[in-house]
Amino acid sequence: MKLVSEDFDVTTLEDELRVDGLCRELLLSFYYERVGAGIGEHEATLLANSADYYLRDYLIGARQLNILHPVTGNVRRFAGNWYIVNTLDPDIEELQMHLDGIREFYSYLARLEAVSEHFRSSIETECSDLDYYRGRIDSFWSISGDGYYEWRNECPLN
């Protein structure tokens, strides 16, 4: 499968819908690749669903970002801010599941040569910082008064 970065650019609603469809196809391919590698269907489904949440809800839907553009920090902003404020009851176990899916998906993209090994490695690093994300979740629950703005500014979306 040959992936072209520009095909995943999002600037209009039509682009968002088109890229959403491309991501569905790519996630299905990822799922079948994981099953073919000996991972059970249930685990492959969890990985694909977790990658889907990051790609289609966060990168494309909320941020209108290209999933193939190597921007360091997107996973950190997702896990350390967006996931926490957009989840009814954020917890580290659920977040870790999402991070596992993101890590595996970008490893898959590296195998397809759609992203560089350097970018895959930076994704791996961001996905592995569970203590930081646990602290972000804990500090979110401890916010009082106007403390949200300080909390948000410690890991801004931009």
C-alpha positions as CSV (number, residue, x, y, z in Angstrom):
1,M,0.0,0.0,0.0
2,K,1.5,3.3,-1.1
3,L,0.5,6.3,1.0
4,V,0.9,9.8,-0.2
5,S,1.1,12.4,2.6
6,E,-0.8,15.1,0.7
7,D,-3.8,12.8,0.4
8,F,-4.3,13.3,4.1
9,D,-4.3,17.1,4.1
10,V,-7.4,18.6,5.7
11,T,-8.4,22.2,4.9
12,T,-12.1,21.9,4.1
13,L,-15.1,19.9,5.3
14,E,-14.9,17.9,2.1
15,D,-11.2,17.1,2.8
16,E,-12.2,16.0,6.4
17,L,-14.8,13.6,5.0
18,R,-12.4,12.2,2.4
19,V,-9.5,11.8,4.8
20,D,-11.9,10.2,7.3
21,G,-12.7,7.6,4.7
22,L,-9.0,7.1,3.9
23,C,-8.3,6.5,7.6
24,R,-11.1,3.9,7.8
25,E,-9.5,2.0,5.0
26,L,-6.0,2.4,6.5
27,L,-7.2,1.3,10.0
28,L,-8.9,-1.8,8.5
29,S,-5.6,-2.6,6.7
30,F,-3.8,-2.2,10.1
31,Y,-6.3,-4.5,11.8
32,Y,-5.8,-7.2,9.2
33,E,-2.0,-6.8,9.3
34,R,-2.1,-7.2,13.1
35,V,-4.3,-10.3,12.9
36,G,-2.0,-11.7,10.2
37,A,0.9,-11.2,12.6
38,G,-0.7,-13.5,15.1
39,I,-2.4,-11.0,17.3
40,G,-5.9,-12.1,18.3
41,E,-8.9,-10.4,16.7
42,H,-10.0,-8.9,20.0
43,E,-6.6,-7.3,20.7
44,A,-6.3,-6.2,17.1
45,T,-9.8,-4.6,17.4
46,L,-8.7,-2.7,20.6
47,L,-5.6,-1.5,18.9
48,A,-7.4,-0.3,15.8
49,N,-10.2,1.4,17.8
50,S,-7.6,3.2,19.9
51,A,-5.7,4.4,16.9
52,D,-9.0,5.4,15.3
53,Y,-9.9,7.6,18.3
54,Y,-6.6,9.4,18.1
55,L,-6.6,9.8,14.3
56,R,-10.2,10.5,13.4
57,D,-11.5,12.2,16.6
58,Y,-8.3,14.1,17.6
59,L,-6.0,14.7,14.7
60,I,-8.6,15.1,12.0
61,G,-11.8,16.0,13.7
62,A,-10.5,18.3,16.4
63,R,-7.3,19.6,15.0
64,Q,-7.6,19.2,11.2
65,L,-4.0,17.8,11.1
66,N,-2.4,15.4,8.5
67,I,-1.9,12.0,10.2
68,L,1.3,11.5,8.2
69,H,3.0,14.9,8.9
70,P,5.7,14.3,11.5
71,V,4.8,16.8,14.2
72,T,6.4,15.9,17.5
73,G,4.2,16.6,20.5
74,N,0.8,15.7,19.0
75,V,0.5,12.5,21.1
76,R,1.6,14.4,24.2
77,R,-1.1,17.1,23.6
78,F,-3.6,14.4,23.0
79,A,-2.8,12.3,26.1
80,G,-1.9,15.2,28.4
81,N,-4.8,17.5,27.6
82,W,-7.4,16.7,24.9
83,Y,-8.1,13.1,26.1
84,I,-8.5,14.3,29.7
85,V,-10.9,17.2,29.0
86,N,-12.9,15.3,26.4
87,T,-13.5,12.1,28.3
88,L,-16.2,11.8,31.0
89,D,-14.0,9.8,33.4
90,P,-10.4,9.8,32.2
91,D,-8.2,7.2,33.6
92,I,-4.7,5.9,33.0
93,E,-5.7,2.4,32.0
94,E,-8.0,3.6,29.2
95,L,-5.4,6.1,28.1
96,Q,-2.7,3.5,28.0
97,M,-4.9,1.4,25.7
98,H,-5.2,4.4,23.4
99,L,-1.4,5.0,23.5
100,D,-0.8,1.3,22.7
101,G,-3.0,1.6,19.6
102,I,-1.2,4.8,18.5
103,R,2.2,3.2,19.1
104,E,1.3,0.1,17.1
105,F,-0.4,2.1,14.3
106,Y,2.6,4.3,13.7
107,S,4.9,1.3,13.8
108,Y,2.7,-0.1,11.0
109,L,3.0,3.2,9.1
110,A,6.8,3.0,9.5
111,R,6.7,-0.6,8.1
112,L,4.8,0.8,5.1
113,E,7.4,3.6,4.8
114,A,4.7,6.2,5.2
115,V,6.5,7.8,8.2
116,S,10.2,7.8,9.0
117,E,11.7,5.6,11.6
118,H,12.7,8.8,13.5
119,F,9.1,9.9,13.7
120,R,8.0,6.4,14.7
121,S,10.6,6.6,17.5
122,S,9.3,10.0,18.7
123,I,5.7,8.6,18.8
124,E,7.1,5.6,20.8
125,T,8.7,8.0,23.3
126,E,5.5,10.1,23.7
127,C,3.4,7.0,24.1
128,S,5.6,5.7,26.9
129,D,5.4,8.7,29.2
130,L,2.7,7.1,31.4
131,D,3.9,8.8,34.7
132,Y,3.5,12.2,33.1
133,Y,0.0,11.4,31.8
134,R,-1.0,9.9,35.2
135,G,0.1,13.1,36.8
136,R,-1.9,15.1,34.3
137,I,-5.0,13.2,35.1
138,D,-4.5,13.4,38.8
139,S,-3.8,17.1,38.7
140,F,-6.9,17.6,36.5
141,W,-9.1,16.1,39.2
142,S,-7.4,18.4,41.7
143,I,-8.3,21.6,39.9
144,S,-10.1,24.2,41.9
145,G,-11.1,27.8,41.2
146,D,-9.4,29.3,38.2
147,G,-6.8,26.5,38.2
148,Y,-7.9,25.1,34.9
149,Y,-6.1,27.7,32.9
150,E,-2.8,27.0,34.7
151,W,-3.4,23.2,34.2
152,R,-4.1,23.7,30.5
153,N,-1.1,25.9,29.9
154,E,1.2,23.2,31.3
155,C,0.3,21.1,28.2
156,P,-1.4,23.4,25.7
157,L,-3.0,22.1,22.5
158,N,-1.0,24.5,20.4
